[in-house]
């Protein structure tokens, strides 16, 4: 069996603090809100967050970063223990700490403290990058990447390299597979004022192409928030827009790290840049919808030591096991009478959202009540066997009712996924999933693919074959 090499993340770690509470009055001595604190969450940020997100699902991740002897550095070490393997560069000074004071989940003010200078790397850094299946550089402008730049140049010749840039950081090394600036970073990096930047996709395409040529990068993926991601390349090639699968409402803190980490993980698994970006956009949307970097489930415990094996028999035991390790349970449902490309694409995208995918399938009687006589075309035993054989499906559960509401109340998934062009508000299961803090999302569905259309085509073909020849 071929060795699966680690994904190596290189970059600047910070300690993020979210102080959240309620602000319903002003201070008596100044026109400033008073925040009654209800929660206080500390977590690794920057490259530390990117490494944790890349490690979800059991992937081996090595984080090369600068840490010191200060309390903030020690807090980061404790939070990352059991999640990623640390390769440290010495830090002269203290680790930066970024504190967001929030009210009702909305930031009021951010306080930045600390900062240091990375020292010289040792041979362990070079060896880690030499073994990398893929490399992600999470640059936060504090020059960890510049201290190991020589090794990054060599790594870019051997493995896919993704660079998440910062206006105060170093330029990406030549040969980067994908560089992932956001709209504001593109403005700063091209010297265009923010107010004038990116008024149209053409503006972003021109600036992305300019950066790709300057950096000698294969692709520059400009992240545009709700609009999605615009892929540009050197030269006069046509840019490609990858839209977000749905409008994700939630805390966007860390969405760029999630996108970059997911992109690097997909490239490590052999995906083409276009495929990697499309899947990473979907992953970032679900990350925001689930609460972003401030989602407590992300930091509750360590991630599972091994990926969940496909074809698990007991969906309820699987859900409990994944939850016990702090993982995300994803569920979807449908008839799946004739499995087609639309189903496969939906299931693959749904599986990438979390740590396991459980498919809720209508029983034969349920389908007959919904679709009428003649359906299902395949009995439930065959349908569940085919689904369980897919690599994206971890378990299958059958329900007898017209809707999976009762089944979902037992499974209690973190995310409920449906495919189609309707809104989340139209989903009958959305309300019950929200009852335990879950999230309902809609993923795009391949046009022109449905069981009804396939059955109709088969019937028409049979009619033609039975027609007498003249």
C-alpha angles and dihedrals in degrees: 000000000000115000114251106224122211128260107241120212117197123188154078120320122203131181110244121203124191114195106188129182147122125295112194102142143039127244114262093230100046140015091259128122119251113224118208100207116230101166140013120197125184120190142152113275136188112021089000092062091045091053093050091050092048090052095056112120094032101291115155109244129183117200118204108195144136117262132169141193097273126112093254092056091049091050089054092049091052093048093050096044110118093011105071137002113251124220105184132210112198116258121214102208132006132317114259115255120203116194121193116196107204138183119201090350094305121112117246100176140347124220120199123198138171133012140179145185123259116238132215119305122234132220092276089070092051092048093049092053092044089060096045120129086198136350131224119193110200101190116191096171097262095109104242087131092052091057091058098032094120090058092045091055089055093044092054089061092054107035142019110280125199118194122198100195134208126203090233094045134080123284116260117270115258114271098034108162095215132004115197114201120162124228095270092047091051088054093050095043094051095043095244119139112251093237090059098038125110102352087156138019087251090062091052092045092053094047092044090052090048091053093045090055093044093050097037087233123160093223138006113203109197110203112217104180113232091006092064129227130320116212116208133174138193115280128020100315120141112262119235123222116209106194124211110261091232141348105277115207115200146072108330093197106128096012091122091051090050092050093049093045093049091047092052092046092052092049089050088057092052102262121152115247092255091050092045093051094046092053092043092054090055091047092050092050092053090045091057093044090053093055104277122240090337093063103122091210089066091062103029097100139341119291120260112287092227132028115259111264117240120248098036109177102212111055094186094053089046092052092049092048094050092046091049089059093048093256129144120254114211124191135183133174148200146117097281088192096157110018110223141165092278091058093046093050092048093049094048092051092045092052091055091059095069148357100281138014122217117190117210109208129196115241119239092259091049091053093048091053091050102037102027134233116342094038136138099046090195125039119245093254091061094042094052092045092054092047093048089054093061116099091224094058120080100177142357128217125188123214128194099202126087091253130031093236096117092045092049090052088061097041095042095195120198091224129028113199130198129175123226146073099281128102127259089248089064093058111104090207095054095087096050092046091051089054091080096034097271126144129231116209136178120221124196118265127214109258119240096022119114138128091242092055092047092050091048092051091049091051092049091049091050090051091052092048092051094049112110117250117241 
